[in-house]
């Protein structure tokens, strides 16, 4: 017996499920293929309202089909079998056609070429051995238990697992199709007899007889179904059913549809076209149980029926008050599988959730969250918090699959529910070894998306992942890298963890042409933690790949910008592809335009800018801008001389913000020599009118000491900052010239990059900086800046304090003597 893989593609789901059939299918299987749809994420999904289903029989001539366990199965035998297979075809690949094996890789999967490691030249000693020992002990215990109950190990079926809730109540039997319902198998002889009758009668059978034929034929052994569907006599029976479609009772029509489900009739079959049209005509004559059952059958057939669903939702909207709890849950499930969120039902769905919340089983809670997540249904914080409240109290009793569905919705709603997250840290680490790879990915992604760092969860994921990494799709590997990079976490097994994921990214290189966003996601996650795999970066920055990103439904130019500029700053030895200058210019203008409208105008930044200008002497001493536009956050730039005096450098803003006044300076020969050559051997008189003050003076006071930076600016930088001039008031008294100084004898000064941080720069409820902002500060330091932070936990409360208190705080931050010691 040959084994045929039937690969179904739904938005945001990509799994592989196996069905058995005979070797008779061969070339006929090709006719059952339909177009695959690109997997989608609710975070960035498009607005398509239809979902396409594909049944792809992978049994072409001369192509040997091997048995593959589910992409989510945790089985040693499966892992060993998988590792032995071609590295380009790991379980759960989003591309399963034979042609995928012929994709020419740009580099070998065994290549280890990369830029010299920036984080550490040698493996770093583990900073927390106690944590590692604890996690290892917990994982070992969980693995021992798993080995003892291997047959009970969790597997994942993307078609059946979302329907587990239907087993919790007998009421679902009338609302959904149960493919596990026991039936009496029909013998091959009886089946052949029915087909002979069809051929003899030539379409003269009554509607009842036709229905009975379908019902009986669907009881043939499963391995005969594919051959039956391609049988000419069965097609004759289908044509007869289409001809009599209007004559069937609703019950008969439902039985024919259920028979089609059992026989795995292709979703584009003409019989199903006729059935859909007929059911759309009969909606208002059917009851809600029948309507939901038919919708469930369409789901099992993987057929997109937007017209039928629209009518169903209108019917439900009119009979909303009559919905029983099972009917409501089944309706939300159908809404999710249809990837549609009826706008007029949103508020009613929320009211029903609150009405039945305490009565739902935990599997039903998970099913509702999954339905809302798949359909991109908005949900109020109040309702989401109520759901999270219940889950946090009963998490121990909840299946991992249902829990992951709640986490998906929590992530989509951006809900920072601390009790649930803390309970997650207690419950989930011990379960990690038994969870399928995509479940682990969603748990990890939820933590990073909510900026919640739990070292126990992350360490358990990291230690379990290398043995499962070959089950990762390109999306999974990218999300793992992003999540760990976002939280800036180095696990105890960091080298094994990162090398295994980078190797999997190499194996999945052929997928990135279709899903370019995954490659950029993974590479940015690596960049956050100072890892730059040269060959993958070279591939991502090539013109061919950049062109593919333009065809993506996501905006990927900013990600390319961040990656390209990070490589320029942190990888001086990199010799691979680079982005064209015009693309840099285009994205820079876009980012700066956004910053002018959304970032520079934030109150905490505006206030800091204004106070610094007041303290330092004017807009020429402060520049609010993006020093590194590719990091997408702003800075307040300040320059200080080595003696601590501020240096004016923002001349553009100075001219724009105030009219320059004449400064009375007598240009003597000695002064000209001082300005041009940087030295003077005699005294000279000078008068200076200066509005700005030295540090500590109020704005508007006359300053008696001109800033050395003024002279440096006038001389084009010829003077170093320590060349002080003692300026007297406007009495005409002479000035004593400074002693002769040599140019460039010591560093000119220090450039400050002042960060006005906010909560989004840090992990939730902590002072742990996120990966992107770690990257930014690291790169600023590499470019010679000293980073000074105004942390939100200090600066935000000060915004409500007095002017003098804020000035005092900024003076302390800017004129810290330790800053000058870091210049050079």
C-alpha positions in Angstrom: 0.0 0.0 0.0 1.3 3.4 -0.9 0.8 6.4 1.3 -0.5 9.6 0.0 0.1 13.0 1.7 -2.8 15.4 1.6 -1.5 18.8 2.3 -4.1 21.4 3.3 -3.4 25.1 3.4 -5.4 27.6 5.4 -4.5 31.1 6.3 -2.1 31.1 9.3 -2.1 27.3 9.4 0.2 25.0 7.5 0.3 21.3 8.5 0.7 17.9 6.9 -1.8 15.1 7.5 -1.6 11.6 6.2 -4.3 9.5 4.6 -4.0 6.0 3.1 -5.1 5.1 -0.4 -4.2 2.4 -2.9 -1.5 2.7 -5.5 -4.2 3.0 -8.1 -4.3 6.9 -7.7 -1.1 7.6 -9.7 -1.6 10.3 -12.3 -5.3 10.9 -11.5 -4.2 12.6 -8.3 -3.0 15.6 -10.2 -6.5 16.6 -11.1 -7.5 17.1 -7.5 -4.9 19.8 -6.9 -6.0 23.4 -6.3 -4.1 26.5 -5.6 -2.3 26.9 -2.3 -2.8 30.0 -0.3 0.0 31.8 1.5 0.0 31.3 5.2 -1.0 34.4 7.1 -0.4 35.9 10.6 -3.2 37.7 12.4 -0.6 40.3 13.4 -0.1 41.3 9.9 -2.7 39.5 7.9 -4.3 40.9 4.8 -7.9 41.7 4.3 -8.9 38.7 2.3 -12.2 37.3 3.4 -12.0 34.0 1.5 -9.9 31.0 2.4 -8.9 28.4 -0.2 -8.5 24.8 0.5 -6.2 22.5 -1.4 -6.1 18.7 -1.4 -2.8 17.7 -3.0 -2.2 14.1 -3.7 1.5 13.7 -3.8 1.9 10.5 -5.9 3.1 11.4 -9.3 4.6 8.8 -11.6 8.1 7.7 -10.6 7.9 9.6 -7.3 8.2 7.6 -4.1 6.1 8.9 -1.3 7.3 8.2 2.2 5.3 8.2 5.4 5.7 11.3 7.4 4.4 11.8 10.9 2.6 15.0 11.8 4.8 18.1 11.9 3.9 18.4 15.5 4.6 14.9 16.7 7.2 14.5 19.4 8.6 11.0 18.5 12.2 9.9 18.6 11.7 7.5 15.7 10.1 10.3 13.7 13.0 12.6 14.6 15.6 10.1 13.5 13.8 9.4 10.3 13.4 13.1 9.6 17.1 13.9 10.2 18.1 11.2 7.7 16.0 12.8 5.0 17.1 15.5 2.7 17.8 18.5 4.8 15.8 20.7 2.5 12.6 18.9 3.2 12.0 19.0 6.9 8.6 18.0 8.3 6.2 20.8 8.1 7.7 22.4 5.0 5.5 25.0 3.4 6.5 23.6 0.0 5.9 19.9 -0.4 6.0 19.4 -4.2 8.7 17.2 -5.7 10.0 20.3 -7.5 11.0 21.8 -4.2 13.7 19.2 -4.0 15.2 20.6 -7.2 15.7 24.1 -5.8 19.3 25.2 -6.2 20.7 26.5 -2.9 23.0 29.4 -3.1 25.3 27.7 -0.6 25.5 24.3 1.1 23.6 23.5 4.2 26.7 22.4 5.9 28.5 25.7 5.4 29.5 27.3 8.7 31.0 30.4 7.1 30.0 33.5 9.0 31.4 36.8 10.2 33.8 36.6 13.1 31.6 36.2 16.2 31.1 39.6 17.8 29.6 38.7 21.1 32.3 36.4 22.2 35.4 34.8 20.7 35.3 31.9 23.1 32.2 30.2 24.6 31.2 32.3 27.5 31.0 30.6 31.0 27.4 30.2 32.0 26.4 33.0 34.2 23.6 31.1 35.9 24.6 27.5 36.5 21.9 27.0 39.1 19.2 28.0 36.6 20.7 25.6 34.0 20.8 22.8 36.5 17.2 23.4 37.6 15.9 23.6 34.0 17.9 20.5 33.1 16.5 18.6 36.0 12.9 19.6 35.2 13.4 18.7 31.5 14.9 15.4 32.3 12.0 14.5 34.6 9.5 15.6 31.9 11.4 13.6 29.3 11.4 10.5 31.5 7.7 10.8 32.0 7.3 11.4 28.3 9.2 8.2 27.4 7.0 6.2 29.7 3.9 7.5 28.0 5.2 7.9 24.5 1.9 6.8 22.9 0.1 9.5 24.7 2.5 12.2 23.4 0.8 15.2 22.0 0.5 15.4 18.3 -1.1 18.1 16.2 -3.6 17.8 13.3 -4.5 21.2 12.0 -7.9 19.9 10.9 -9.0 17.9 13.9 -7.3 19.6 16.9 -9.4 22.8 16.6 -12.5 20.5 16.8 -11.5 18.8 20.1 -14.0 21.0 22.0 -16.8 19.2 20.1 -16.1 16.0 22.1 -17.0 17.8 25.4 -20.8 17.9 24.9 -23.3 15.5 23.2 -25.0 18.5 21.7 -22.2 19.0 19.1 -23.2 15.7 17.4 -26.1 17.5 15.7 -24.0 20.6 14.9 -20.8 19.1 13.4 -19.5 16.2 11.3 -17.8 13.5 13.3 -15.4 11.5 11.1 -14.7 9.2 14.0 -18.3 8.0 14.1 -18.3 4.2 13.9 -19.9 2.9 10.7 -20.3 -0.5 9.2 -17.8 -1.0 6.3 -19.3 -1.8 2.9 -17.6 -4.6 1.1 -16.0 -4.1 -2.3 -18.5 -6.4 -3.9 -21.5 -4.4 -2.6 -19.8 -1.2 -3.8 -19.3 -2.6 -7.3 -22.9 -3.8 -7.4 -24.1 -0.2 -6.7 -21.9 1.2 -9.4 -23.3 -1.4 -11.9 -26.8 -0.3 -11.0 -25.9 3.3 -11.6 -24.5 2.4 -15.1 -27.6 0.4 -15.9 -30.2 2.9 -14.8 -28.4 5.8 -16.5 -29.8 8.5 -14.2 -33.3 7.3 -13.7 -32.9 6.7 -10.0 -35.2 8.4 -7.5 -33.7 11.1 -5.1 -34.1 8.6 -2.2 -32.1 5.9 -4.1 -29.4 8.4 -5.1 -29.0 9.5 -1.5 -28.8 5.8 -0.3 -26.1 5.1 -2.9 -24.0 8.0 -1.7 -24.4 6.9 1.9 -23.5 3.3 1.2 -20.5 4.1 -1.1 -19.1 6.4 1.6 -18.8 3.3 3.8 -16.2 1.7 1.5 -12.8 1.2 3.1 -10.8 4.4 3.3 -8.1 3.2 0.9 -10.7 2.8 -1.8 -12.1 6.3 -1.7 -9.6 8.0 -4.0 -10.2 5.3 -6.7 -13.9 5.6 -6.3 -13.9 9.4 -6.7 -12.1 9.0 -10.0 -14.4 6.2 -11.2 -16.6 7.1 -14.2 -19.6 5.4 -12.8 -19.3 7.5 -9.6 -19.2 10.6 -11.7 -22.3 9.4 -13.4 -24.0 9.2 -10.0 -22.8 12.7 -9.2 -24.3 14.0 -12.5 -27.6 12.3 -11.6 -27.5 14.1 -8.2 -26.9 17.4 -9.8 -29.8 16.9 -12.2 -32.2 16.1 -9.2 -30.7 18.7 -6.8 -34.0 20.5 -6.3 -35.9 17.3 -5.5 -33.8 16.2 -2.5 -35.2 16.9 1.0 -32.9 19.0 3.2 -32.0 15.9 5.2 -31.1 13.9 2.0 -29.0 16.8 0.8 -27.1 16.9 4.1 -26.5 13.2 3.9 -25.0 13.5 0.4 -22.8 16.3 1.7 -21.6 14.2 4.6 -20.9 11.3 2.2 -18.7 13.7 0.1 -16.8 14.6 3.3 -16.2 10.9 4.1 -15.1 10.2 0.5 -12.8 13.3 0.5 -14.3 14.7 -2.7 -12.2 17.5 -4.1 -13.4 20.9 -3.0 -13.9 22.1 -6.6 -16.0 19.1 -7.7 -19.1 20.1 -9.8 -21.3 18.2 -7.3 -20.2 20.5 -4.5 -20.8 23.6 -6.7 -24.4 22.5 -7.1 -24.8 21.6 -3.4 -23.6 25.0 -2.3 -26.0 26.8 -4.6 -28.9 24.7 -3.4 -28.0 25.2 0.3 -27.8 29.0 -0.2 -31.3 28.9 -1.6 -32.6 26.9 1.4 -31.0 28.7 4.3 -34.1 30.4 5.5 -36.0 27.1 5.5 -33.4 25.3 7.6 -32.9 25.4 11.4 -29.7 26.7 13.0 -28.5 23.2 13.8 -28.7 22.2 10.2 -27.0 25.4 9.1 -24.1 24.9 11.4 -23.8 21.3 10.4 -23.6 22.2 6.7 -21.0 24.9 7.5 -19.0 22.3 9.4 -19.1 20.0 6.4 -17.8 22.7 4.1 -15.0 23.2 6.6 -14.2 19.5 6.5 -14.2 19.5 2.7 -11.8 22.5 2.8 -14.1 24.5 0.5 -14.4 28.2 0.7 -18.1 29.2 0.8 -18.3 33.0 1.5 -21.8 33.4 0.1 -23.2 30.6 2.3 -21.4 32.0 5.4 -22.7 35.5 4.8 -26.2 34.1 4.8 -25.5 32.0 7.8 -24.2 35.0 9.7 -27.3 37.1 8.8 -29.5 34.2 10.0 -27.5 34.0 13.3 -27.8 37.8 13.7 -31.6 37.6 13.5 -31.8 34.7 15.9 -29.1 35.7 18.3 -31.1 35.5 21.4 -32.0 31.9 20.6 -28.4 30.7 20.5 -27.6 27.9 23.0 -24.1 27.6 24.4 -23.0 24.8 22.0 -24.5 26.7 19.0 -22.6 29.8 20.0 -19.2 28.1 20.3 -19.7 26.2 17.0 -20.6 29.5 15.3 -17.4 31.2 16.6 -15.5 28.2 15.4 -17.1 28.5 11.9 -16.3 32.3 11.9 -12.7 31.5 12.6 -12.3 28.8 10.0 -13.9 31.1 7.5 -11.4 33.8 8.3 -14.3 36.3 8.4 -15.3 38.7 11.2 -18.9 39.8 10.7 -18.9 43.4 11.9 -22.5 43.3 13.0 -21.9 40.4 15.3 -18.9 41.7 17.2 -20.7 43.2 20.1 -23.1 40.3 20.3 -20.2 37.8 20.4 -18.7 39.7 23.3 -22.0 39.7 25.2 -22.4 36.0 24.7 -18.9 35.3 25.9 -19.6 37.2 29.1 -22.9 35.4 29.4 -21.5 31.9 29.2 -17.9 32.4 30.4 -18.3 30.5 33.6 -20.1 27.7 31.8 -17.6 27.1 29.0 -15.3 24.1 29.3 -11.6 25.0 29.1 -11.5 23.5 25.6 -14.4 25.8 24.6 -12.6 28.8 25.9 -9.6 27.8 23.7 -11.9 27.3 20.7 -13.5 30.7 21.1 -10.1 32.4 21.4 -8.9 30.6 18.3 -12.0 31.6 16.3 -11.5 35.2 17.3 -7.8 35.0 16.5 -8.3 33.4 13.0 -11.0 35.8 12.0 -9.0 38.9 13.2 -12.0 39.8 15.4 -11.4 42.7 17.7 -12.2 42.2 21.3 -12.5 44.7 24.1 -9.9 44.7 26.9 -12.7 44.0 29.4 -13.7 40.8 27.7 -10.2 39.6 27.1 -9.3 40.3 30.7 -12.2 38.3 31.9 -11.1 35.3 29.7 -7.5 35.7 31.0 -8.8 35.9 34.6 -10.5 32.5 34.3 -7.5 30.9 32.5 -5.0 32.1 35.0 -7.0 30.3 37.7 -7.4 27.0 35.9 -4.2 26.8 33.7 -3.1 23.5 35.3 -6.2 21.8 34.1 -6.1 23.2 30.6 -4.7 21.3 27.6 -1.7 22.9 26.1 -3.5 23.3 22.7 -6.3 25.3 24.3 -3.8 27.3 26.3 -1.8 28.2 23.2 -5.0 29.4 21.6 -5.7 31.8 24.5 -2.1 33.0 24.2 -2.6 33.8 20.5 -5.6 36.0 21.3 -3.8 37.6 24.3 -1.0 38.5 21.9 -3.4 39.8 19.3 -5.2 41.9 21.8 -1.9 43.2 23.2 -3.2 42.3 26.7 -0.6 42.5 29.5 -2.3 40.2 32.0 0.3 39.7 34.6 -1.5 36.9 36.7 -1.8 34.8 33.5 1.8 35.4 32.5 3.1 34.6 35.9 1.1 31.4 36.0 2.4 30.5 32.6 5.9 30.6 34.0 4.9 28.1 36.6 3.0 25.7 34.3 4.6 25.7 30.9 8.3 25.0 31.4 7.7 21.4 32.4 5.4 20.9 29.4 7.8 22.2 26.8 9.4 18.8 25.9 6.0 17.4 25.1 4.7 20.3 23.1 4.8 20.4 19.3 7.2 22.8 17.7 4.6 25.3 16.5 3.0 25.3 19.9 6.4 26.2 21.4 6.8 28.9 18.8 3.5 30.5 19.7 4.3 30.5 23.4 7.7 32.1 22.8 6.2 34.6 20.4 3.6 35.6 22.9 6.2 36.4 25.5 8.3 38.5 23.1 5.2 40.2 21.5 4.1 41.3 25.0 7.7 42.1 26.0 7.4 39.7 28.9 10.6 38.0 30.0 10.4 34.8 32.0 13.8 33.1 32.2 12.3 29.8 33.1 10.1 29.7 30.0 12.8 30.9 27.7 15.5 28.6 29.0 13.2 25.6 28.8 12.4 26.5 25.1 16.1 27.0 24.3 17.2 23.6 25.8 14.4 21.7 24.1 14.6 23.3 20.7 17.8 21.9 19.2 16.5 18.3 19.2 13.3 19.5 17.5 14.7 22.1 15.1 14.3 20.1 12.0 10.5 20.3 12.5 10.7 24.1 12.2 9.2 25.7 9.2 11.0 28.8 8.0 8.4 30.8 9.9 9.0 29.0 13.1 12.8 29.3 13.0 12.4 33.1 12.2 10.0 33.6 15.1 12.2 31.8 17.5 15.2 34.0 16.5 13.1 37.1 16.7 11.7 36.3 20.1 15.0 35.6 21.7 16.6 38.6 20.1 13.7 40.8 21.0 14.1 39.9 24.7 17.9 40.0 24.4 18.2 36.6 26.0 21.3 34.4 25.9 20.2 30.9 27.0 22.6 28.6 28.9 23.0 26.6 25.6 23.3 29.7 23.4 25.8 28.3 20.9 23.9 25.1 20.3 20.6 27.0 20.3 21.7 29.6 17.7 23.7 27.4 15.5 20.9 24.9 15.2 18.4 27.6 14.2 20.8 29.3 11.8 21.4 25.9 10.1 17.7 25.4 9.8 17.4 28.8 8.2 19.9 27.6 5.6 17.9 24.5 5.0 14.8 26.6 4.4 16.5 29.0 2.0 14.2 27.8 -0.8 11.1 29.0 1.1 12.3 32.6 1.6 11.5 33.4 -2.0 7.8 32.9 -1.2 8.0 34.2 2.3 10.8 36.9 2.3 9.5 38.4 5.6 10.6 35.3 7.5 14.2 35.6 6.4 14.3 39.3 7.5 12.6 38.5 10.8 15.2 35.9 11.6 18.2 38.0 10.6 17.0 41.0 12.6 16.5 38.8 15.7 20.1 37.6 15.2 21.4 41.2 14.7 19.9 42.2 18.1 22.2 39.7 19.8 25.2 40.5 17.6 25.1 37.5 15.3 25.5 38.1 11.6 25.6 34.9 9.4 27.3 36.3 6.4 25.9 34.0 3.7 22.3 34.6 4.8 22.9 38.3 5.0 24.4 38.3 1.5 21.4 36.5 0.2 19.0 38.9 1.9 20.7 42.0 0.5 20.9 40.9 -3.1 18.9 42.7 -5.7 17.0 39.6 -6.5 15.8 39.2 -3.0 15.1 42.9 -2.5 12.8 42.7 -5.6 10.9 39.8 -4.0 10.3 41.8 -0.9 8.6 44.4 -3.0 5.9 41.9 -3.9 5.2 41.0 -0.3 2.0 42.0 1.4 4.2 43.4 4.3 6.3 46.6 4.4 9.8 45.1 4.4 11.9 48.1 3.4 12.4 49.3 6.9 13.6 45.8 7.9 16.0 45.8 5.0 17.2 49.3 6.1 17.8 48.2 9.7 19.7 45.0 8.6 21.8 46.8 6.0 22.9 49.7 8.2 23.6 47.4 11.1 25.9 45.3 9.0 27.7 48.5 7.8 28.3 49.6 11.4 29.0 46.3 13.1 30.6 44.2 10.4 33.4 46.2 8.8 34.9 43.1 7.2 31.7 42.1 5.4 32.3 41.8 1.7 28.9 40.6 0.5 25.9 42.3 -1.1 24.7 45.7 0.0 21.6 47.7 -0.5 21.7 50.5 -3.2 22.2 54.1 -1.9 19.0 55.2 -3.5 17.0 52.7 -1.4 18.7 53.9 1.8 17.8 57.5 0.9 14.2 56.5 0.1 13.7 54.7 3.4 15.5 57.4 5.4 13.2 60.1 4.1 10.2 57.9 5.0 11.4 57.2 8.5 12.3 60.8 9.2 8.9 62.0 7.9 7.2 59.6 10.3 9.5 60.8 13.2 8.6 64.4 12.6 4.9 63.6 12.9 4.9 61.0 15.6 8.1 60.9 17.6 9.7 64.4 17.9 6.4 65.8 19.1 6.0 63.5 22.1 5.7 65.6 25.3 8.5 63.9 27.1 10.9 64.6 24.2 9.7 68.1 23.6 10.1 69.0 27.3 13.6 67.5 27.4 14.6 69.4 24.3 13.3 72.7 25.5 15.0 72.3 28.9 18.3 71.3 27.4 18.2 74.3 25.1 17.5 76.5 28.1 20.3 75.0 30.2 23.0 74.9 27.5 22.3 78.2 25.8 20.0 77.7 22.8 19.0 75.4 20.0 22.5 75.3 18.5 23.6 73.2 21.4 20.9 70.5 21.1 19.6 68.5 18.2 16.5 66.4 18.5 16.8 63.9 15.7 17.5 60.3 14.7 21.3 59.8 14.9 20.6 56.3 13.5 17.4 56.4 11.5 17.5 52.6 11.0 16.8 52.1 14.7 13.5 54.1 14.4 13.8 56.1 17.6 15.0 59.6 18.4 18.0 61.0 20.3 18.9 64.3 21.8 22.5 65.0 20.6 24.8 67.2 22.7 28.5 67.9 22.3 30.8 68.8 25.2 34.3 70.0 25.3 36.9 68.2 27.4 36.5 70.9 30.1 32.7 70.2 30.2 31.6 73.2 28.3 28.9 72.6 25.6 29.8 73.1 22.0 27.4 74.5 19.5 27.0 72.3 16.4 23.4 72.5 15.4 23.8 75.6 13.3 20.9 74.8 11.0 18.4 74.9 13.9 20.2 77.9 15.3 19.6 79.9 12.1 16.1 78.7 11.8 15.0 79.4 15.4 16.6 82.7 16.1 18.2 85.6 14.3 21.9 85.8 14.9 23.0 89.0 16.6 26.2 90.9 15.7 28.9 90.1 18.1 31.4 92.9 18.8 34.8 91.4 18.3 37.8 93.5 17.3 39.7 91.6 14.6 43.3 92.2 15.5 46.3 90.5 13.9 46.8 88.4 17.0 43.1 87.3 17.0 43.3 86.3 13.3 46.4 84.3 14.1 44.6 82.6 17.0 41.6 81.8 14.8 43.6 80.5 11.8 46.6 78.8 13.5 45.1 78.0 16.8 47.8 79.9 18.8 48.6 83.4 20.0 51.5 85.1 21.7 50.0 88.3 22.7 47.0 89.8 24.3 44.0 91.2 22.4 40.8 93.0 23.4 37.4 91.6 22.5 33.8 92.3 23.4 31.3 89.6 23.3 27.5 89.9 23.5 26.1 86.5 24.4 22.6 85.5 25.3 23.5 82.0 26.3 24.6 81.0 29.7 27.1 78.6 31.0 25.8 75.6 32.8 24.0 76.6 36.0 22.9 80.1 34.8 19.4 80.9 33.8 18.7 81.5 30.1 19.0 85.2 29.1 21.7 86.1 31.5 24.9 87.7 30.2 27.7 85.1 30.2 31.2 86.4 31.1 32.9 83.3 29.6 32.3 82.6 25.9 32.1 78.9 25.1 35.3 77.5 23.6 33.0 75.8 21.0 32.1 79.3 19.6 35.7 79.9 18.7 36.1 76.4 17.4 33.1 76.9 15.2 34.4 80.2 13.8 37.7 78.8 13.1 36.3 75.7 11.3 37.5 73.5 14.1 41.1 74.7 14.2 40.9 75.4 17.9 40.6 72.7 20.5 38.1 73.1 23.2 40.5 74.0 26.0 41.7 77.2 24.4 39.8 79.5 26.8 39.4 83.2 26.5 38.7 85.3 29.6 36.1 87.7 28.5 35.4 90.9 30.5 32.1 92.9 30.4 31.7 95.6 27.7 34.1 97.9 29.4 36.8 97.5 26.8 39.2 95.8 29.2 41.8 93.7 27.5 41.9 89.9 27.4 44.7 87.6 28.3 45.5 85.2 25.6 45.7 81.5 26.4 49.1 79.7 26.3 50.2 78.2 23.0 48.5 74.8 22.3 49.1 72.2 19.7 46.3 70.9 17.5 44.9 67.4 18.2 47.0 67.0 21.3 44.0 65.4 23.0 40.5 64.4 22.2 38.3 67.4 21.2 35.4 66.4 23.4 32.5 64.0 23.8 29.3 63.5 21.8 26.3 62.6 23.9 23.4 60.7 22.6 20.6 61.3 25.1 17.9 58.7 25.1 14.5 59.7 26.4 13.2 56.2 26.9 9.7 54.9 27.5 8.1 51.7 28.6 8.1 50.2 25.1 11.9 50.1 25.2 11.9 47.6 28.1 10.5 44.3 29.0 7.2 44.4 30.8 7.5 45.4 34.4 11.3 45.4 34.3 14.3 47.4 33.5 15.5 44.9 30.9 16.2 46.7 27.7 14.7 45.1 24.5 16.9 43.8 21.7 16.4 46.7 19.2 17.4 49.3 21.8 20.4 47.2 22.9 21.4 47.2 19.2 20.9 50.9 18.9 23.0 51.8 22.0 25.7 49.4 21.0 26.0 51.0 17.6 26.0 54.5 19.0 28.9 53.6 21.1 30.7 52.1 18.2 30.3 55.4 16.3 31.9 57.3 19.2 28.8 58.5 21.1 28.4 58.3 24.9 24.8 57.1 25.6 23.0 59.0 28.4 19.6 57.8 29.3 16.7 59.7 30.8 14.9 56.5 31.9 11.1 56.7 32.0 10.9 55.7 35.6 12.9 58.8 36.5 12.0 61.3 33.8 8.2 60.8 33.5 7.5 61.6 37.2 9.7 64.7 36.9 7.5 66.0 34.1 5.0 67.0 36.8 7.6 68.7 39.0 9.0 72.2 39.0 11.1 73.7 36.3 14.2 74.0 38.6 13.9 70.3 39.6 13.9 69.2 36.0 16.8 71.4 35.2 18.7 70.1 38.1 18.1 66.5 37.0 19.3 67.3 33.4 22.3 69.1 34.7 23.3 66.1 36.7 22.8 63.8 33.7 24.7 65.9 31.1 27.6 67.2 33.2 28.5 64.0 34.9 32.3 64.0 35.1 32.4 60.3 34.3 31.2 61.1 30.8 34.4 63.0 29.9 36.5 60.1 31.0 34.8 57.9 28.4 35.6 60.3 25.5 38.5 59.7 23.2 
